[in-house]
């Protein structure tokens, strides 16, 4: 049978619980109001994907699903899905019109691009993942509920022991920590489990009153923690972002209500009044904000307009380097973040301001993407050019007469500098390979020079003297005499020629060929005369002659193929399209190739004539 004091204690506790219920109800209403506002704020999500092309939507969605907080992105994903469907519907409609306009039957129309399938697959993955998440969450919440019930039972056991020592207090604090750290329970059980917990905590504190030392220690600890909460609430009044201040205030009220115990009765009312005063101050600021909302939103609108102008200005700058683009990208990112940090604009301006912002960022992104696509293309060309030079050095090293290519290797080194820059990812590897091969050539060249015999040294000396004397001679200025002059020099050169050593032949040929420009000769015959000069110097080299013969024949075949293709293309033009720019271009190309073909045929004829003369000479001998 219960004593009168126990009954009075239970009545007192019941009254406390009823008062607590009223306070909890008020706080729950405040929490729901804040939650509704938070949902409203979510509608103002940063639609960053609006600057993307529809083909990039699947990648954006995949990035969201890979985030650690993907489960909180439901609103974002729903808006993204709606935007995708609306954009795709518009594209589908245009494609259908194009299909029908081209003579297609509407029933036969079908359009299902890869990005549509990818997006739908990711949505399906998200839904399955979300369903599994909530199944696991429900299971976890039920486990948490069972654990919290166990903790309450443990608290009841502590009360029933009716012991007032420090171990009892320590065990109680550990059980409180365990209760707070256990996690969420099913929503329909939340209030019931909380009220039960609070009831037995109050019972424990009533028991604790019998031990003044432990009670005062707990009161002191709770007092210090509540002072910290009040000080944080007072600082919130200085925040410019009132919505953020309200959210943080709500968290402080939750801590006050759920995680801290009572303080001594003489300090209880003063603490609560101070906390309420700080709360009231923030709510007054919020009310003032709401009264001035029109002017604030108008100001926000003007600030956003200025930011959009800055983005457009950056887009119009003609950046032509990676470093400058990186600076612009950073600036635009800062402007975007600033745009999103500014509050709302007047409702009637919301759509216009968003469209302007989306268009400005889209134009910037398109220009940025075009620059980097071109940069990538240029880099690809540069890499190909560098590999081409590396391969040429390789081929030279494999030739029997590699020694004659020292000048060409030097030219290749100069050409390398003009092949363009490539990213560090490739440049070091390419340069190392190129440097190794050119160094190999000159090392080989150096070693070969060291091993020359007396006869070879004499040949090199004679070749250099020949070139030196040639450059100082008076050159005949009539075509026929100069041709005879060249032929005589080639005869002498054959006597001192050695393809295994020396590299003077190219210098001799260059000098003699350049001199044709000083002689009065029709322009259309100049290239043929220069070619004839070269033939004089290879006339006794069967390998070079055969190579030249095959090369000319291949060139003629290639030109014929191009001409046939272009002449076939002429059939597509009607007689009335004589002034068509495309037709003019085709005709110009045909004329150009015809002239080129005649020149190559003339070179081949010249080569054959020289071969016939050489054979006749051999027969006569």
C-alpha positions, 0 to 999 in steps of 0.5 A, spaced: 500 500 500 502 506 498 504 512 503 500 519 502 507 522 501 508 517 495 501 519 492 503 526 493 509 525 489 506 522 484 500 527 483 506 532 483 509 528 478 503 528 474 502 535 474 509 536 472 508 532 466 501 535 464 505 542 464 510 539 460 505 536 455 503 543 454 510 546 453 511 540 448 505 541 444 507 549 443 514 547 441 511 542 436 507 547 433 513 551 432 517 546 430 512 544 424 511 551 422 519 551 421 519 545 418 513 548 413 518 554 412 524 549 410 520 545 405 518 552 402 525 554 402 527 547 398 523 549 393 528 555 391 533 549 390 539 551 386 538 549 379 545 548 377 543 543 371 539 548 367 546 550 364 547 543 362 545 540 355 540 535 356 545 529 354 549 531 361 543 530 365 544 523 367 551 524 369 549 530 373 543 525 376 549 520 377 553 525 381 547 526 386 546 519 387 553 518 389 553 523 394 553 521 402 546 525 403 543 522 397 537 520 401 536 528 402 536 530 395 528 527 393 526 534 392 532 536 387 531 529 384 524 530 383 525 537 380 531 535 375 526 529 373 520 534 371 525 539 367 528 533 364 521 530 362 519 537 359 525 539 355 525 532 352 518 532 350 520 539 347 525 535 343 521 529 341 516 534 339 521 538 334 524 531 332 517 528 330 515 535 326 522 534 322 520 527 321 514 528 318 516 534 314 521 530 311 516 525 308 515 520 314 509 517 317 507 519 324 506 512 326 513 510 324 516 515 328 521 513 333 526 517 338 529 514 344 536 516 345 541 513 349 541 519 354 534 518 355 535 510 357 541 512 362 536 517 365 531 512 366 535 507 369 538 512 374 531 514 376 529 506 377 536 505 381 534 511 385 527 508 387 530 501 388 535 504 393 530 509 396 525 503 398 531 499 401 533 505 405 526 506 408 526 498 409 532 498 413 530 505 416 524 502 419 527 496 421 533 500 425 527 504 428 524 498 431 530 496 434 532 503 437 525 503 440 526 496 443 533 499 446 530 505 448 524 501 452 530 497 455 534 503 457 527 506 461 527 499 464 534 500 467 532 507 469 526 504 473 530 499 476 535 504 479 529 508 482 527 501 485 533 500 488 532 507 492 540 507 493 543 515 493 550 513 492 555 516 486 555 510 482 547 510 482 548 517 479 553 515 474 549 509 471 543 514 470 547 519 466 550 513 462 543 511 461 541 518 459 547 518 454 545 511 451 538 514 450 540 520 446 545 516 442 540 510 440 537 514 434 530 515 431 524 510 433 518 510 429 514 516 428 507 514 431 511 511 437 516 517 438 511 521 443 509 516 447 516 513 448 519 520 450 513 522 455 515 515 458 522 516 459 521 523 461 516 521 467 521 516 469 527 521 469 522 526 473 522 520 478 529 519 478 530 526 480 525 526 485 529 520 488 535 524 487 533 530 492 534 525 498 541 526 496 543 533 496 550 533 494 548 529 487 542 533 486 547 540 486 552 537 482 547 535 477 543 542 477 550 545 477 552 541 470 545 543 467 545 550 469 552 551 465 550 547 459 543 552 459 547 558 460 551 556 453 545 555 450 542 562 452 549 565 450 548 562 443 541 564 442 543 571 444 548 571 438 543 569 433 540 576 433 546 578 430 546 574 424 543 577 417 540 571 415 534 571 419 532 564 416 538 561 418 537 564 425 530 561 426 533 554 424 539 554 429 534 557 434 530 551 433 535 546 434 537 550 441 530 549 443 530 542 442 537 541 446 534 545 452 528 540 451 530 534 450 538 533 452 538 537 459 535 536 466 533 541 471 536 546 475 535 549 482 528 551 483 531 558 484 534 559 478 529 555 473 525 561 472 531 566 471 534 562 466 527 561 462 526 568 462 533 570 459 532 564 454 525 567 452 528 574 451 533 572 446 528 568 442 523 573 442 528 578 440 530 573 434 522 573 432 521 580 432 527 581 427 523 576 423 517 580 424 521 586 421 524 582 416 517 580 414 514 587 414 520 589 409 520 583 405 517 587 399 523 592 399 528 586 401 526 582 395 526 588 390 533 589 393 535 582 392 532 582 385 537 588 383 543 585 386 542 578 382 541 583 375 548 586 377 551 579 378 548 576 371 551 582 368 558 581 370 557 573 368 555 576 361 561 581 361 566 575 363 562 571 357 564 576 352 571 577 354 575 573 348 579 569 353 585 565 349 589 561 354 588 556 359 590 560 365 585 566 363 579 561 362 581 558 369 581 565 372 574 566 369 571 560 371 573 561 378 570 568 378 563 565 375 563 560 380 564 566 385 558 570 382 554 563 382 555 562 389 553 569 391 547 569 386 544 563 390 546 566 397 542 572 396 535 571 398 528 571 394 526 576 389 519 578 388 514 572 385 513 576 379 520 576 377 522 570 379 521 566 373 525 572 369 531 572 373 532 565 373 531 564 366 536 570 365 541 567 370 540 560 367 542 563 360 548 567 362 551 561 365 549 556 359 552 561 354 559 562 359 559 554 359 558 553 352 564 558 350 568 554 356 566 547 353 568 550 346 575 553 348 577 546 351 574 542 346 578 546 341 584 546 346 584 538 346 583 538 339 590 542 338 593 538 343 591 532 339 594 535 333 601 537 337 602 530 340 601 527 333 606 532 330 611 530 335 610 523 334 611 524 327 618 527 328 620 522 333 618 517 328 622 520 323 628 521 327 627 513 328 627 512 321 633 516 320 637 512 325 635 506 321 638 508 314 644 506 311 646 513 310 644 516 316 650 520 317 647 525 311 641 527 315 645 531 320 642 537 318 635 534 317 635 532 325 637 540 326 631 542 322 627 537 326 629 540 333 627 546 330 620 544 328 619 540 335 619 547 338 613 549 333 609 543 334 605 547 340 604 545 347 601 539 350 599 538 357 604 535 363 601 529 362 604 527 355 610 533 355 615 530 359 614 523 356 614 525 349 620 530 350 624 524 354 623 520 348 625 525 343 631 527 346 633 520 347 633 519 340 636 525 337 642 525 342 643 517 340 643 520 333 649 525 335 652 521 339 653 516 333 655 521 329 660 523 334 663 516 334 663 515 327 667 521 326 672 518 331 672 512 327 673 515 320 679 512 316 684 517 312 681 516 305 674 518 308 677 524 312 680 526 305 673 525 302 669 530 307 675 535 306 674 535 298 666 535 299 667 542 304 672 545 299 667 543 293 662 547 296 666 553 299 669 554 291 662 553 288 659 558 293 664 563 290 664 562 283 660 566 278 654 563 276 651 563 268 645 567 268 642 563 262 638 557 263 642 553 258 648 555 260 646 554 268 644 547 266 650 545 263 654 548 269 650 544 274 651 538 270 658 539 270 658 540 277 654 533 278 659 529 274 665 532 279 661 530 285 660 523 283 667 523 284 668 525 291 661 522 293 660 517 299 653 516 301 656 513 308 660 519 310 659 527 309 652 531 309 654 536 304 650 534 298 644 537 301 647 543 302 650 543 294 643 542 292 640 547 296 645 552 293 644 550 286 636 550 286 636 557 290 640 560 284 635 558 279 631 564 282 636 569 279 635 566 272 630 569 267 625 563 266 618 562 266 615 561 273 611 554 270 618 551 268 622 553 275 620 547 279 621 543 273 628 546 273 629 545 280 627 538 280 632 536 274 638 539 278 636 534 283 636 528 278 643 530 276 645 529 283 642 522 283 643 519 276 648 514 278 644 512 285 639 506 282 636 505 289 634 513 289 632 513 282 627 507 283 624 510 290 623 517 286 620 513 280 615 509 285 614 516 288 612 519 282 607 514 280 604 513 286 602 521 286 599 521 279 595 515 281 592 519 288 591 525 284 587 521 278 583 518 284 581 525 287 580 528 280 575 522 279 571 523 285 571 531 284 568 530 277 563 525 279 561 530 284 559 535 278 553 530 276 550 533 282 549 540 280 544 542 275 546 547 269 542 553 273 547 552 279 553 555 275 554 560 281 553 556 286 559 557 291 560 549 292 560 548 285 566 554 284 570 551 289 569 544 286 571 547 279 577 550 282 580 544 286 579 540 279 583 545 276 588 545 281 589 538 281 590 538 274 595 543 274 599 539 279 598 532 275 601 535 269 607 537 273 608 531 276 607 527 269 613 532 267 617 530 272 616 523 271 617 524 263 624 527 265 626 522 270 624 517 264 628 521 259 634 521 264 634 513 265 634 512 257 640 516 256 643 513 262 642 506 259 644 508 252 650 511 254 651 504 258 650 500 251 655 505 247 660 503 252 
